[in-house]
Amino acid sequence: MAKLSKEEIEHIAKLSRLDLSSEEKERYSRELSAVLAYVDQLSEVDTETVEPTANVTGLQNIWRDDSVESSGITHDDIELNAPEFKDGFFVVPGVFE
Amino acid sequence: MENLHKLTIKEAKDLLEKGEITSVELTEAIFERIKQVESKVGAYITITREKAMEMAKASDERRKAGKTLSEIDGIPIAVKDLFLTKGIKTTAGSNILNDFIPAYESTVTGKLWKAGAVLIGKTNLDQFAMGSSTETSAYNTSKEFNSTTRNPWDLDRIPGGSSGGSAAAVAADLCIAAVGTDTGGSIRQPASHCSITGLKPTYGRVSRYGTIAMASSLDQAGPMTKTVEDTAILLKIISGYDKFDSTSFDKEIPDYAGSLKSEIKGLKVGIPAEFFGEGLDPEVERVVRSSISELEKLGAKIIPVSLPSAHYALAVYYILMPAEVSSNLARYDGIRFGFSTQKIENLKSTPKSLEEVYKLSRAEGFGPEAKRRIMLGSYVLSAGYYDAYYKKAQKVRTLIKKEFEEIFKTVDVLAAPVSPVPAFKFGEKASDPLSMYLSDILTVPVNPAGLPAMSIPAGFVEKNGRSLPVGLQLIGSHWSEQTILNVGFAFQKATDWHKKKPII
């Protein structure tokens, strides 16, 4: 597998919401390419008739009643960890022009 | 009474019941031990002394009042800093959570406190449990070496990871027992490197609620203790269905410790050839083979078996795990909690947009390993690649799972090495991520299959004049924890490897 290009790395960084330095871009391009070359060995395996497994113990469609319960978590608890919090709301930079 | 820190859960429980010691004395003995060696070992990110003494006092009062107590009431326990503890800083070994105070308790730790356990502190780990050496932690907990956690058997070496702090704490008697988590070997590999007993339960046996998620379809919490018997005691306490984790399984919890049997005559032990392949240190192999001979002496039938798909497990793991990581770690956005460049004291320039808050907070808050895995995950899940990577890996996962199921029709357990090499030196693999990933090759296969597996002390190898521990891995079919515990219990009755202590 070819090394990931600078454009590909920048695209993945954008999807990942990570601001990367040019040194990091170079490093991750090298390291990710090595890991991707390693996992490419799966192409040897014939999986034409195989179903994918998401849950190993066979559970599926776990439902619960759509009822409201108190979490016991207060506004104060949230505020304690929020970087910027005002009048019961998270503060963020303006989204609309 | 002397040397209380060396006690097992079982021994401490018996002494507490007889009234020969109190939980306060036991807890003080642990803090005395911490005073002696913690500056070297560096097992803990946070030590909760005040809280521990309160909990110990409360336990002694319950006992005095004649209340019915659990097996771990008054027992000092260390908790990997990945479990949320209400009101107590929980970092996941990362900078992005360096001042995070959880508003609720994880189910696992909630069960421990309900059973009366005493919290000694939160142990060091690889950042977000991503690593095999604890070196990716943002916290240099070993003050003397100004580094992450050291291996109590050789302070020049890593303790393993990601539950390295928990393993080192148990091995160095800085607690009576600990809990960790295992996504690709993070309980078993440090247990092997530190000569303790560590069990990864069947996926769904233990609730994941309130355990900071790495890869949700693989993560499972489990006990890390001084003996198999202690693992059995702790497993019962933390197991069980939880309505807050829809993947936890509603299944009866056996009395694992009460049902322990050391009789393994006729039990079929499979030896998978693929686990003894290239890259296995010959000395490690010698120790593992001799422990298998020990099982044979105890009456087990040794049967060579083959698991050809296991070879692909690591590749499957390095697709599924980063994919789930990239999704789980999307929550660290610099807005709701955790490190933020929006916060006044971190402000370098006013963020121009919401997008910038995300990108800059995550860039500064995450360490290199977390970023690497997020990037890898975003790539394999990105448009056009999903089928080629994620879906393909989930299909090979099916093959691996089926192959294990077939094998368990012919044998009761599998025995294998845990790690191809003993604990390595600091920095030896840190610069080469793929070589670090390859060191997990023997522990990873059970996670995509959801199987229970345990590491028990099996002996030592000599490297540069130091004795380094080697673990034996016992793997069972789904829900067969009792069987692997029995094999481990029989082994520990016949050997004394688990009683050896490091000199720090």
HADDOCK unambig.tbl for C-alpha pairs under 7 A between the chains (distance, minus, plus):
assign (segid A and resid 12 and name CA) (segid B and resid 375 and name CA) 6.10 0.50 0.50
assign (segid A and resid 12 and name CA) (segid B and resid 378 and name CA) 6.15 0.50 0.50
assign (segid A and resid 12 and name CA) (segid B and resid 379 and name CA) 5.94 0.50 0.50
assign (segid A and resid 13 and name CA) (segid B and resid 375 and name CA) 6.49 0.50 0.50
assign (segid A and resid 15 and name CA) (segid B and resid 378 and name CA) 6.57 0.50 0.50
assign (segid A and resid 16 and name CA) (segid B and resid 374 and name CA) 6.59 0.50 0.50
assign (segid A and resid 16 and name CA) (segid B and resid 375 and name CA) 6.29 0.50 0.50
assign (segid A and resid 16 and name CA) (segid B and resid 378 and name CA) 6.20 0.50 0.50
assign (segid A and resid 17 and name CA) (segid B and resid 358 and name CA) 6.12 0.50 0.50
assign (segid A and resid 17 and name CA) (segid B and resid 359 and name CA) 4.69 0.50 0.50
assign (segid A and resid 18 and name CA) (segid B and resid 359 and name CA) 4.51 0.50 0.50
assign (segid A and resid 18 and name CA) (segid B and resid 360 and name CA) 6.82 0.50 0.50
assign (segid A and resid 18 and name CA) (segid B and resid 362 and name CA) 5.91 0.50 0.50
assign (segid A and resid 18 and name CA) (segid B and resid 363 and name CA) 5.26 0.50 0.50
assign (segid A and resid 19 and name CA) (segid B and resid 359 and name CA) 5.02 0.50 0.50
assign (segid A and resid 19 and name CA) (segid B and resid 360 and name CA) 5.76 0.50 0.50
assign (segid A and resid 19 and name CA) (segid B and resid 363 and name CA) 5.35 0.50 0.50
assign (segid A and resid 20 and name CA) (segid B and resid 363 and name CA) 6.76 0.50 0.50
assign (segid A and resid 28 and name CA) (segid B and resid 372 and name CA) 6.69 0.50 0.50
assign (segid A and resid 32 and name CA) (segid B and resid 376 and name CA) 6.41 0.50 0.50
assign (segid A and resid 35 and name CA) (segid B and resid 434 and name CA) 6.47 0.50 0.50
assign (segid A and resid 38 and name CA) (segid B and resid 315 and name CA) 6.80 0.50 0.50
assign (segid A and resid 39 and name CA) (segid B and resid 315 and name CA) 4.48 0.50 0.50
assign (segid A and resid 42 and name CA) (segid B and resid 312 and name CA) 6.77 0.50 0.50
assign (segid A and resid 42 and name CA) (segid B and resid 315 and name CA) 6.96 0.50 0.50
assign (segid A and resid 47 and name CA) (segid B and resid 395 and name CA) 6.35 0.50 0.50
assign (segid A and resid 47 and name CA) (segid B and resid 396 and name CA) 6.93 0.50 0.50
assign (segid A and resid 50 and name CA) (segid B and resid 395 and name CA) 5.82 0.50 0.50
assign (segid A and resid 51 and name CA) (segid B and resid 395 and name CA) 5.70 0.50 0.50
assign (segid A and resid 51 and name CA) (segid B and resid 398 and name CA) 6.94 0.50 0.50
assign (segid A and resid 52 and name CA) (segid B and resid 391 and name CA) 6.51 0.50 0.50
assign (segid A and resid 52 and name CA) (segid B and resid 394 and name CA) 4.60 0.50 0.50
assign (segid A and resid 52 and name CA) (segid B and resid 395 and name CA) 4.03 0.50 0.50
assign (segid A and resid 52 and name CA) (segid B and resid 398 and name CA) 6.07 0.50 0.50
assign (segid A and resid 53 and name CA) (segid B and resid 394 and name CA) 5.23 0.50 0.50
assign (segid A and resid 53 and name CA) (segid B and resid 395 and name CA) 6.29 0.50 0.50
assign (segid A and resid 53 and name CA) (segid B and resid 397 and name CA) 6.37 0.50 0.50
assign (segid A and resid 53 and name CA) (segid B and resid 398 and name CA) 5.41 0.50 0.50
assign (segid A and resid 54 and name CA) (segid B and resid 394 and name CA) 6.67 0.50 0.50
assign (segid A and resid 55 and name CA) (segid B and resid 217 and name CA) 6.64 0.50 0.50
assign (segid A and resid 56 and name CA) (segid B and resid 449 and name CA) 6.16 0.50 0.50
assign (segid A and resid 56 and name CA) (segid B and resid 450 and name CA) 5.76 0.50 0.50
assign (segid A and resid 62 and name CA) (segid B and resid 246 and name CA) 6.31 0.50 0.50
assign (segid A and resid 73 and name CA) (segid B and resid 103 and name CA) 6.33 0.50 0.50
assign (segid A and resid 77 and name CA) (segid B and resid 103 and name CA) 5.70 0.50 0.50
assign (segid A and resid 81 and name CA) (segid B and resid 100 and name CA) 6.10 0.50 0.50
assign (segid A and resid 81 and name CA) (segid B and resid 101 and name CA) 6.66 0.50 0.50
assign (segid A and resid 81 and name CA) (segid B and resid 337 and name CA) 4.91 0.50 0.50
assign (segid A and resid 81 and name CA) (segid B and resid 338 and name CA) 6.73 0.50 0.50
assign (segid A and resid 82 and name CA) (segid B and resid 335 and name CA) 6.76 0.50 0.50
assign (segid A and resid 82 and name CA) (segid B and resid 336 and name CA) 4.96 0.50 0.50
assign (segid A and resid 82 and name CA) (segid B and resid 337 and name CA) 4.62 0.50 0.50
assign (segid A and resid 83 and name CA) (segid B and resid 335 and name CA) 6.36 0.50 0.50
assign (segid A and resid 83 and name CA) (segid B and resid 336 and name CA) 6.76 0.50 0.50
assign (segid A and resid 83 and name CA) (segid B and resid 337 and name CA) 6.14 0.50 0.50
assign (segid A and resid 83 and name CA) (segid B and resid 340 and name CA) 6.21 0.50 0.50
assign (segid A and resid 83 and name CA) (segid B and resid 342 and name CA) 6.94 0.50 0.50
assign (segid A and resid 83 and name CA) (segid B and resid 343 and name CA) 5.34 0.50 0.50
assign (segid A and resid 84 and name CA) (segid B and resid 343 and name CA) 6.36 0.50 0.50
assign (segid A and resid 90 and name CA) (segid B and resid 335 and name CA) 6.92 0.50 0.50
assign (segid A and resid 90 and name CA) (segid B and resid 336 and name CA) 6.83 0.50 0.50
assign (segid A and resid 92 and name CA) (segid B and resid 354 and name CA) 6.54 0.50 0.50
assign (segid A and resid 93 and name CA) (segid B and resid 353 and name CA) 5.63 0.50 0.50
assign (segid A and resid 93 and name CA) (segid B and resid 354 and name CA) 5.55 0.50 0.50
assign (segid A and resid 94 and name CA) (segid B and resid 353 and name CA) 6.81 0.50 0.50
assign (segid A and resid 95 and name CA) (segid B and resid 353 and name CA) 6.97 0.50 0.50
assign (segid A and resid 95 and name CA) (segid B and resid 354 and name CA) 6.69 0.50 0.50
